[in-house]
Amino acid sequence: MRLHYDEKADALYLRLDDSKIEESQEVQPGIVLDFNAQKQVVAIEVLRLKERFPSADVKGLRFEVA
C-alpha cells in the first residue's frame, strides 16, 4: 500500500495494491476510484485536497492501523 501527495496537482493518491488498472470511475466530483480486471478497487485519488481540507497538514500525513 502506498500513499502519495502531489503538491503541484494538489492530489492525494492511495494505491492499495499493484494490480493493473483496467478502469477508473469518478464517483463524486474530484474522487476517482481505479479498478482492476476483477472490478476490485485498487486505488483512490482525491483531487483538490487543500480545497476540500484547508487545514490539513499534507506534509505530516500519518498512516494508522487499529
C-alpha positions as a Markdown table, in Angstrom:
| # | Residue | x | y | z |
|---|---|---|---|---|
| 1 | Met | 0.0 | 0.0 | 0.0 |
| 2 | Arg | 1.4 | 3.4 | -1.0 |
| 3 | Leu | 0.2 | 6.9 | -0.2 |
| 4 | His | 1.4 | 9.8 | -2.4 |
| 5 | Tyr | 0.6 | 13.5 | -2.4 |
| 6 | Asp | 1.4 | 15.5 | -5.5 |
| 7 | Glu | 1.7 | 19.1 | -4.3 |
| 8 | Lys | 1.7 | 20.6 | -7.8 |
| 9 | Ala | -1.5 | 18.8 | -8.8 |
| 10 | Asp | -2.9 | 19.0 | -5.2 |
| 11 | Ala | -3.9 | 15.4 | -5.4 |
| 12 | Leu | -3.7 | 12.6 | -2.9 |
| 13 | Tyr | -3.3 | 9.1 | -4.3 |
| 14 | Leu | -3.7 | 5.9 | -2.3 |
| 15 | Arg | -2.6 | 2.7 | -4.1 |
| 16 | Leu | -3.9 | -0.4 | -2.4 |
| 17 | Asp | -2.1 | -3.0 | -4.5 |
| 18 | Asp | -0.1 | -3.3 | -7.7 |
| 19 | Ser | -2.8 | -4.8 | -9.8 |
| 20 | Lys | -3.1 | -3.4 | -13.4 |
| 21 | Ile | -5.7 | -0.6 | -13.5 |
| 22 | Glu | -8.3 | -1.5 | -16.1 |
| 23 | Glu | -10.9 | 1.2 | -15.4 |
| 24 | Ser | -11.3 | 4.4 | -13.5 |
| 25 | Gln | -14.5 | 6.0 | -12.3 |
| 26 | Glu | -15.2 | 9.4 | -10.8 |
| 27 | Val | -17.7 | 8.5 | -8.1 |
| 28 | Gln | -18.1 | 12.1 | -6.9 |
| 29 | Pro | -16.6 | 15.3 | -8.2 |
| 30 | Gly | -12.8 | 15.0 | -7.6 |
| 31 | Ile | -13.0 | 11.5 | -6.1 |
| 32 | Val | -11.7 | 8.8 | -8.5 |
| 33 | Leu | -11.6 | 5.1 | -8.0 |
| 34 | Asp | -9.3 | 2.8 | -10.0 |
| 35 | Phe | -10.4 | -0.8 | -10.6 |
| 36 | Asn | -8.5 | -3.9 | -11.7 |
| 37 | Ala | -9.8 | -6.6 | -14.0 |
| 38 | Gln | -11.8 | -8.3 | -11.2 |
| 39 | Lys | -13.6 | -4.9 | -10.6 |
| 40 | Gln | -11.8 | -4.5 | -7.2 |
| 41 | Val | -10.8 | -1.0 | -6.1 |
| 42 | Val | -7.0 | -0.8 | -6.2 |
| 43 | Ala | -6.6 | 2.9 | -5.9 |
| 44 | Ile | -8.3 | 6.1 | -4.6 |
| 45 | Glu | -7.5 | 9.6 | -5.8 |
| 46 | Val | -8.7 | 12.7 | -4.1 |
| 47 | Leu | -8.3 | 15.9 | -6.3 |
| 48 | Arg | -8.2 | 19.4 | -4.9 |
| 49 | Leu | -7.2 | 18.2 | -1.4 |
| 50 | Lys | -6.3 | 21.6 | 0.0 |
| 51 | Glu | -9.6 | 23.0 | -1.2 |
| 52 | Arg | -11.5 | 20.1 | 0.5 |
| 53 | Phe | -9.5 | 20.2 | 3.7 |
| 54 | Pro | -7.9 | 23.6 | 4.0 |
| 55 | Ser | -6.4 | 22.9 | 7.5 |
| 56 | Ala | -4.9 | 19.5 | 6.5 |
| 57 | Asp | -1.2 | 19.1 | 7.1 |
| 58 | Val | -0.4 | 17.1 | 4.0 |
| 59 | Lys | 3.4 | 17.0 | 4.8 |
| 60 | Gly | 2.5 | 15.3 | 8.1 |
| 61 | Leu | 0.2 | 12.6 | 6.8 |
| 62 | Arg | 0.1 | 9.6 | 9.1 |
| 63 | Phe | -0.9 | 6.0 | 8.5 |
| 64 | Glu | -2.7 | 4.4 | 11.4 |
| 65 | Val | -3.7 | 0.8 | 11.9 |
| 66 | Ala | -6.3 | -0.1 | 14.5 |
